[in-house]
Amino acid sequence: MFETDRLGDWADLPFFKDGSLDQIAKLAGADILPPPDQTFAALERTQAKDTRVIILGQDPYPTPGHAHGFAFSVTPKTPLPKSLINIFKELAADMGRAPQNGDLRFWADQGVLLLNTALSVPRGDTGGHAKLGWDRLTAQVLARLASKPRAYVLWGKHAQTVARNVSPDKNLVIATAHPSPLSAYRGFFGSKPFSTVNKWLKGQGETEINWTGP
């Protein structure tokens, strides 16, 4: 069901070897999003050795045609979901402009891991796979990334709980409200996460992220 032949240096995580994925496949059902060949798209595109920034989402968009394997991202011609609209509002306020469409894969190509903590969702059922067992994979990914300092962008309590063991002494940790319309005005707007990440990367002697356009 799920395709794992393009995982690269993530392939040796225990999750892919101990039967965890097989168990999830049995429980997930057939009508899930994103399509199974896109489930691990974020890990495939941003390898562990290349990851410099981690943005944690909760689960994929439950609307058909929206989710394509990258947290908060949609394909180029897809109307922007409400959370992404708010992300782009903050990006424009922080960096001067926002991308022309919602495809964030150009972030992934610069070392931004756009990882949802649940990698599948039943069609139309937000959070429907939150307790399916994907959290084991998330924990192993974060443990692998603990090998050196990185920037973690944690929007909302769920992401902050999942990444509670990430050390703010070693890493940059940005923890604010979620960009959802229900919470964006409680600390997400005005938080300037994009310029903050770039300032930190520059201090680490690394190239800044081009957030605004490919």
N, C-alpha and C positions, 0 to 999 in steps of 0.2 A: 504493500500500500504506500508507505512512505519511502521516498528515494534517498539513499544515503551514500551514493557513490561519488559525490562531489564535495564531501566534507573537508577534504584536505587534512590539515593538522588538528582538526577537532575530532577526527574519526576515532582516535584512541581513548576518548573519554569513556569511563565505565558504562555510562548510560547506553551507549551504542553496542555494548558487548555483553551486558548482564541480563538481557531480556526485558529491560524496562520499556523499550520502544515497542516490542511485540505486545506487551500488556496494554499499552495505550492504544495501539492499533485495533485490538479486539474490542476495546470499550468505546472508541471514538465514533464508530458508525461510518456510513458511507457519505452522508450529505454534510460535508465539513468545508470550512474555509480556513486559509486559502486552499487551492487545489493541492493535493498531496505532493506533486512535484515541485511545489514552491514552499513547502513547510520549513525547510532549513535554508532558505535563500539568504538570510542575513549572515548565517555562519559560513555559508559557501563563499559569499562575496568578500567578507571581512575576516581574514584568518587571524588566529590568536597573535601571531608574531607581528601583525600589522595594526592591531587594535590600539588606538591611542585614546579614544573617547568611547564611553558606553552610555547610551540613552536607553533606559528601561521603560518599556510599555507594559500594559497589563495583558491584553489578549488581542487577537486580530479583529479588524472590523467585521461585523456580522452581516454586512450587506453584500450580496453577490456582486462581484466585479470590483470591489474596493481593496480587500486585502491581497497582497502579493508577496508576503513573507518578510516585510521590513516594518518595524514598529513605526506607527504614525504616517507612513508613506502610502501613497496610492499611485496607480499608473497615470501617465501623462494627461490623458483626456478625461479622467474621472473628476467630477465635481469635488471640491475640497470638503471633507468632513469638518464638523464644527470645531473639534479640538485642533485640527491642523490649521483652520482659519485663525484661531487664536495664537498658535505657534508662529504663524507668519506675521501676525500683527506685532507680536513682541520682537520678532526678528527684524522687521522693518524699523521699529522704534530703536532697537539696539544697534543695528548695523547699517541702517540707511535704506535698505530695500529687501525684498523677499524674492524667492524663486518665482518663475513664471507659471509653474505648475507644481503639483504635489508629489512628483517623483523625486524621492530623496536618495536615490541610489548613488548620486554623485557625492553625497556625504559618505556613504559606505566605502566608496573607492578611495577616500582620503583617510580611512582608518577609524570611522565612526561606526561602531557596532550598534545597529538599530534592533535591539532584541526585545521581543515580547516574553513575558514570563510564562505564558501559556502559548504554545505555538499552533494551536488549532481552536476553532470555535464552531459549534453547530450553526448552520444557516439561521440567522434571525434570533439567536439566543446569546446575548452578551454574557460572558462569564460562564457559559455552559460547560466549558472544559477546565475551569480554574482548579478543580480538585482531581483532575485525571491523572496527575503524576508528573506533569511537565516541570514542576518545581525542582525535581531531582536534577534535571538537565541544567536549569538555571544556576543551581548551587555549584555544579561542577564547572560550568563556564566561568563563574565569578572566581572560583578557587584557582583555576588555570591563569586567570588574568592578574592574580595577586602577586605575580612574579616580579613586577616592577610598577613604579608609580604611573597612574593613569587618571583621566578625568571621568567622573561619574556624574551624570545628570539624572536626578531622581525626582520625577514629577509625580507628586501624590503619595499618600500614605502607603499604598500597596508597594510601589517601587522602593520606598524607603524601608519598609519592613523586610522585603526580599534581600536588600543590600545592606542590612543592619550591621554586618560584620566587616564592611569595607572601612578601612581605617582613614579618618580624615587627617591624621598626622602625616601619612605617607602619600596620600592621594588628594586630588581636588575633588571634593564632594559638594555638589550643588543640590540642595534639597528644598523644594518649594511646593506650593499647591499645584495640582494637576491643571493642564490647559483646558479642561472641559469647561463649557459655559457655566456649569454649576459651581465651579471653584476658582476659575481663572482670576477673578477679582480679589481673591483672598491671599494674594502674594505671588502669583505667577507673573502678572503684568508688572513690569518695572524691575524684574529680577535680573535682567541683562545676562542670561546664561551664556550667550554666544560670545560676546566680547570677553566675558570672564574666563571662559575656556581658552580663548586665543591668547589672552594675557598670560595665563598659566603655562600654556604650551611654549610660548616664546621664552618664558623664564626657564623652561626645561631644555632650551636649545633646540626646540623642534619647530617645524613649519606650522604656521597657523592654518586653521580650517577655512576654506572658502565656503561660507554658509549660504551665500546669496544667489549663486548661479553657476552652472557648469561651464 
